[in-house]
Structures are given as C-alpha cells and as structure tokens.
C-alpha cells in the first residue's frame, strides 16, 4: 500500500557538525572537515529528496498518522547526508525517535514496537534517498564536460 502524504521539505544540511560515529583525530585528515553538505543539499532540493521519499512511500509500513508524528518530531529534517572525507564515499545518518518520547504529547499514540518500527523505517528512507543521491551524482559525472568527480579537490 502506497503512503499518501505530502513530501516533506528536504533536510537543511547547513550548519551541522561532525556526523555521528566520527571518531578520527583532526590530524588524521587535516583540512578535510568539508562534508560537501551544501552540494548534497542542492541535489536534495533539485529532486533527489522527493524521488527517494516517493520510492520509500511506496513500500513503507508506516501509516499516515505515524508519518505526521515523525514530521512533528522533525525527524525528516534530522536526516543527514554527507561525504565521508576518510574514504570519499557518500554516507547518511538516519535520525531516531528521541529517548524521551514517552514524555511528549505528540508521541502519546506510540508504543515501544511502533518506535522501533519508525526507527527502522527512517533507516529505510535514508537508504532510499542515499541511493537516489548516488544516482544524481553518477549523472553529474556522466554529463560533466571535464569528467570531474562531484567530490573533487577543494581549496582549503
């Protein structure tokens, strides 16, 4: 069953810190704090978010009411996409329902199993958008006159 909800705005990737799970030292990758989020945000706004979301909406098990809760918690906006400077690959961090969800009015209809399901569906959404972004990046490579990599060298 296809989910019939409006596509939320793509996440704003500006002004974000280091992605979750990064534990490398500054000296390991000098000058590589550029996660190319601005470039990725542009691709999300150009349609990658919509395409990925619509693909996810075709197979998600979430119901419209649950999607509204996810939106009210700003979890779609909390999705993060970035270039990993240690290996030059596109990555994503899927948000999770806040640990204090039981204390929030917006989540009163949820139970532990629905929270777990939401967290899994947010990972699935991240994967769908990640795949769509990779396709956009490949198209950028394929159509580039100079055959440039989308994550090329930048001046420090």
N, C-alpha and C positions, 0 to 999 in steps of 0.2 A: 504494500500500500504506500503510495507516494504521499509524503507530508505536504500539506497545502498551507504554507505560511510565507509571509513576505521574507525575502532575503535580507538579513540584517546588513548594516553597513560593514564594510571590511574593517579589520582591526587597524588602529593607528599604531604604527610600529616606531614612531619617533619617540625620542626621549626615554628609551628603555635602557636599562643597564645590561650587564653581562647576563647572558642566558643561564637558566638553571643548569646545574651539573658541570659548569666550567670550573675546574679547579687548577688549571695550569697557572704557572707563575708568570708574571709580567715579562721576565727575562727570556722565557721560552719562545715567545712570539713578539719580539719588540716591534712596536708600531702597528700591530695588527688588531687593534680594537675596533676596526671597521667591520661591522657585521652585514653591511650592504642592505640594511633595513629600508632605507629610503628607496632604493631601486626596487626592492621587493614590494614595498607598499604601493609604488606606482603600478606594478603589474597586477596587484590585487585590485586596485581601483579601475584598471583597464578591463577587467572582466574575469581574472583568474579566481577571485573570491566567489563571484556569482556562479561560475561554472562548477567549481569544486563543491559549493554549498548545494547547488541543484542536484549534482550527482549523488551527494550524501543523502539529500532529502528523499531520493528515490528508494533507498533501502534502509533508512534508519528505523529503528523500532520505537523511537520517541513519539509521543502524541503531541498535538498542538499545545495543550495546556502545559506540558513539561517543557516544551521549547520556549514558551513565554517565561517560565521560571528561569531557564538558562539565560534568556535575554535580559530579564530583570536583574540577574546577578552579574551582568556584564561579562559573562564568560566567553561569548563570541569575540568581544573586544579584547579579551585577555589572551587570545591565541597569538602565538609568537612564531615568526618565520625569520630565518637569518642564515647567512653564510658562515659556516664554521671555518675560522681562519687557520685552524690547525691542519685541516685536510682539504679545504676548498670545496666542501660539499654543502648543499642546501639542507637545512635542518628545520625542525619545528618543535615547539613545546606546546603541548595541549594543556589548557587550564583544568583545574579540578574544582569541584564544589567545595566551598570553604568549610573548614573543620567545624566552625560554629553554626552550621546550617540549621541545627535543631532550635537555635535561639532566634532565628529570623522569621518574620511574618511571611515573607514571600515563599518560604520553603515548607510551610506547615502541612502541605499536602504530600510531602515526600516521606519515604521511609528509607532504611539503610539499603535495601535492594534497589530502590529507584535511584538513589545517589550513586551507587556502584554502576548502574546501567548508564546514567548520564556521563559519568567519567569515561566509561568505555566508548560511548558514542562521540564524545568530544575528541578522543584519540582517533576514532574513525574519520571524523570531519577533518582533523588535522592532516591525516594521511591523504584524504581526497584532495584537499587544497594543495598540499605539498606536491602531489603528482601533477596537478594542473599547473602549478608554478614551474615544475621541471619541464613540462611541455612548452610553456611560454618561453622559457629560457632556451630550449632547443630551437624553437622557431627563430628566436633572436640570433642565435649562432648561424642558423641556416640562411637567413636573409641578410646578414651583415656583409657589406661590400668588402670589408677588410678581414672577414673571418675572425673577428675579435671574440674573445671569451667574454661573457657577460660579467664575470667577476675578474676582470683584468687588474693589472697593477694600478695602484693609485698613488699619487704623490702624498708623502707624509706631511 
